[in-house]
Amino acid sequence: MFAKQTYIARRNQLRQRMPKGGIVVLIGNSEAPRNYFDNAYSFRQDSTFLYYWGIDEPWFAAVLDLDTAGECLYGNDVDIDDIIWMGPQPTVASKGAAIGCAATAPLADFQKAVTAAV
């Protein structure tokens, strides 16, 4: 992961190159099923998502609003069942702060945001 200024600059450059109006939707990958025993790659993040957002974890998405210059990172915090197995984990808000994105929301809100923009 690079410094947060790197990701902020990349997203700003993308905004400048896009036509005015609308949103940019960036969707990260989900976990891939393991269809054979020797598959060591159960997950590979989408390269575009990784370039602009720097998060190498499954089940994330993001929206850049070209009208307001706003942005939001969507993902789910781990629940108590996950914490039992993995221990405390960083929140989506802390991951957003690490890449210079102050606005975060649960993944369920992603579709609502895209639908509202359409």
C-alpha positions as CSV (number, residue, x, y, z in Angstrom):
1,M,0.0,0.0,0.0
2,F,1.3,3.4,-0.9
3,A,0.9,6.7,1.0
4,K,-2.7,8.0,1.0
5,Q,-1.6,11.0,-1.0
6,T,-0.9,8.6,-3.9
7,Y,-4.4,7.3,-4.0
8,I,-5.9,10.8,-3.5
9,A,-3.9,12.1,-6.5
10,R,-4.8,9.1,-8.7
11,R,-8.5,9.6,-8.0
12,N,-8.3,13.3,-8.6
13,Q,-6.5,12.7,-11.9
14,L,-9.3,10.3,-12.9
15,R,-11.9,12.9,-12.1
16,Q,-10.2,15.5,-14.2
17,R,-10.0,13.1,-17.2
18,M,-13.7,12.1,-17.1
19,P,-16.5,14.1,-18.7
20,K,-18.3,16.3,-16.2
21,G,-21.4,14.9,-14.7
22,G,-22.3,11.5,-13.4
23,I,-20.4,9.0,-11.3
24,V,-17.5,6.6,-11.6
25,V,-18.3,3.1,-10.3
26,L,-15.3,0.9,-9.2
27,I,-16.0,-2.6,-8.0
28,G,-13.5,-4.8,-6.3
29,N,-13.5,-8.6,-6.6
30,S,-15.1,-11.1,-4.4
31,E,-13.4,-14.3,-3.2
32,A,-12.9,-16.9,-6.0
33,P,-14.1,-20.4,-5.3
34,R,-11.3,-23.0,-5.1
35,N,-12.2,-25.5,-7.8
36,Y,-9.1,-27.7,-7.2
37,F,-6.9,-28.4,-4.2
38,D,-3.7,-26.8,-5.6
39,N,-5.3,-23.4,-6.3
40,A,-3.3,-21.1,-4.1
41,Y,-5.1,-18.0,-5.4
42,S,-8.5,-17.8,-3.8
43,F,-8.5,-14.0,-4.2
44,R,-7.0,-11.5,-6.6
45,Q,-8.2,-7.9,-6.4
46,D,-9.3,-6.1,-9.5
47,S,-6.3,-4.1,-10.8
48,T,-8.3,-0.9,-11.4
49,F,-9.8,-1.0,-7.9
50,L,-6.4,-1.7,-6.4
51,Y,-4.8,1.2,-8.4
52,Y,-7.3,3.8,-7.3
53,W,-8.2,2.6,-3.8
54,G,-5.3,0.4,-2.6
55,I,-7.5,-2.1,-0.8
56,D,-6.4,-5.7,-1.5
57,E,-9.4,-7.4,0.2
58,P,-12.6,-8.9,-1.2
59,W,-16.1,-7.3,-1.1
60,F,-15.3,-3.6,-1.6
61,A,-16.7,-1.1,-4.0
62,A,-16.5,2.7,-4.5
63,V,-18.2,5.6,-6.1
64,L,-16.6,8.9,-7.3
65,D,-19.2,11.6,-7.9
66,L,-18.1,13.8,-10.8
67,D,-20.6,16.5,-10.0
68,T,-19.7,17.1,-6.3
69,A,-16.1,15.7,-6.3
70,G,-17.4,13.4,-3.5
71,E,-16.3,9.8,-3.0
72,C,-17.4,6.9,-0.9
73,L,-15.9,3.6,-0.1
74,Y,-18.3,0.7,0.5
75,G,-17.5,-2.4,2.5
76,N,-18.6,-4.3,5.6
77,D,-16.9,-4.3,9.0
78,V,-16.3,-7.8,10.4
79,D,-18.8,-9.2,12.8
80,I,-18.3,-11.0,16.1
81,D,-18.1,-14.4,14.4
82,D,-15.1,-13.2,12.3
83,I,-13.5,-11.5,15.3
84,I,-13.5,-14.7,17.2
85,W,-11.4,-16.4,14.5
86,M,-9.3,-13.5,13.3
87,G,-9.1,-11.2,16.3
88,P,-9.8,-7.5,16.1
89,Q,-9.7,-6.1,12.5
90,P,-9.6,-2.6,11.1
91,T,-12.9,-1.0,10.3
92,V,-13.9,0.2,6.9
93,A,-13.7,3.8,8.1
94,S,-10.1,3.3,9.2
95,K,-9.3,1.7,5.8
96,G,-10.9,4.6,4.1
97,A,-8.9,7.1,6.2
98,A,-5.7,5.3,5.3
99,I,-6.3,6.0,1.6
100,G,-7.7,9.5,2.0
101,C,-11.4,8.7,1.8
102,A,-13.5,10.1,4.6
103,A,-16.9,8.8,3.5
104,T,-17.5,5.1,4.0
105,A,-20.7,3.0,4.1
106,P,-21.9,-0.6,4.3
107,L,-21.7,-2.6,1.1
108,A,-25.5,-2.8,1.1
109,D,-25.7,1.0,0.5
110,F,-23.6,0.7,-2.7
111,Q,-26.5,-0.3,-4.9
112,K,-28.7,2.4,-3.4
113,A,-26.1,5.1,-4.3
114,V,-25.7,3.8,-7.9
115,T,-29.5,3.6,-8.3
116,A,-29.9,7.1,-6.9
117,A,-27.3,8.5,-9.4
118,V,-29.0,6.8,-12.4
